[in-house]
Amino acid sequence: MDSSKFLDYLMNVYPDRQDLEVRNLKNITSGWETEIESFDLEWKTDDGKVSQGLVVRIFPGKGAAGKAEKEFRFMKELQNLKYSVPTVYIVETDDSVIGNPFIIMDRIEGSTVEDRIGHSLELRAYWLDIMCKLFVKLHGIEWRSLVPETERKLFEEPYYIINKYLSTYRDLLERTNSPALLPILEWLETNVGLVPCTKPSIIHGDFHPMNVLLDENDNPYVIDWGAASVSDFRADLAWSLLLYFAYGSQENRDDLLHRYEMALGRSVDHIEYFEVYACLRRLHDIYSSINEGSSEIGLRPEAVEMMKESGPHIINVRNRLKDLTGIVIPAFDTMIENLSK
């Protein structure tokens, strides 16, 4: 990122800040989807110099402007609803500023829950319980402010959300030339009657320990809201369970579900259906990115190489799908063999 051009932009945004400077600009990207730069914004006041730690979250690929606007809107509303997210300040959709749309928000100084849970079994249990309480709290927040008023009645219909997602995926599989994954979609369509949604929820879409930051006082903040939406909370939970299975084990997955249900105060019905949906989502990301290119689905160019380097997790997702449905995707098996060469 061109720091001088970025500074010129910030000087226009904050014309009243004297001697504005951008310091310590560095890339801290770690995920598949967005690029993240950390920096210190400094300026002078009558009381002395002020320094603010910030990050700029940069959105690549098709539809980047809409993704940036949506994430900013969700985070801003979650702030208003007193949920634990970093404060967001700016959303910019003009590509000419730094090359891609971006959001600027507070930088949380500290560690992640992932950093903490590896130290001991006791600490792992403690921090996973904290994470699950945050997860349950999110799913219980009032959702209507994030849905246009004209659509709220539709979201209250028990099959509207799941049918909307299945319809979207049918179009997506066709658009990204992924017919090999149709048997998964057809299984979901056949069994949709099992999963009416009784209460819509705000969902994160990628809730895991690396996306929960802890500040210097161990206050948690949930980051990375690019996949946020209003949906069935089970879709959110199932994605997290799939990640715990794919990058860990069945025992890790079962433990996370147990802790979520303890925080919720009841068992979760038909979660396995939504794990199949999560398998479709993950396998489509991988299949279409490798076949069509990562930019087609809004991932970073480096995402394909990252996928290739995480072969075991891809195999685990494939195996989880087979265990849940009996479905085998020959084209995907061929892809896995090619990735290992």
Buried (B, 14 or more C-beta within 10 A) or exposed (E): BEBEEBBEBBBEEBEEBEEBBBEEBEEEBEBBBBBBBBBBBBBEEEEEEEEEEBBBBBBBBEEBBEBBBBBBBBBBBBBEBEBBBBEBBBBBBEEEBBEBBBBBBBBBEBBBBBBBBEEEEEEBEBBBBBBBBBBBBBBEBEBBBBBEEEEBEEBBEEEBBBEEBBEEBBEBBEEBEBEBBBBBBEBBBEBBEEBBBEEBBBBBBBBBBBBBBBBEEEEBBBBBBBBBBBBBBBBBBBBBBBBBBBBBEEEBBEBBBEBBBEBBEEEBEEBBBBBBBBBBBBBBBBBBBBBBBBBBBBBBEBBBEBBBEBEEBBBBBBEBBEBBBEBEBEEBEEBBEEBEE
